[in-house]
């Protein structure tokens, strides 16, 4: 993975959440849609959502998987998608095992 601070793209600086090992990905949504969903429900405009999703995907080395469905991903790929998705919800992510 590239070394880059993905939190440069945060939209909310006063929330935090946990990311559990259960990935909580929407099985009926593509990787792109899973990552974009929290941004969409926060009212972020479509252009910024697209840019943010592509930035998260590039930083987490999952760009080539954006059109895939979660059930076709490996465990590590699912983890990275969940991390990108959760980063759209909050400014701080703590990974719990």
Secondary structure, 3 states (H helix, E strand, C coil): CCCCCHHHHCCCCCCEEEECCCCCCCCCCEHHHHHHHHHHHCCCCHHHHHHHHHHHHHHCCCHHHCCCEHHHCCHHHHHHHHHHHHHHHCCEEEECC
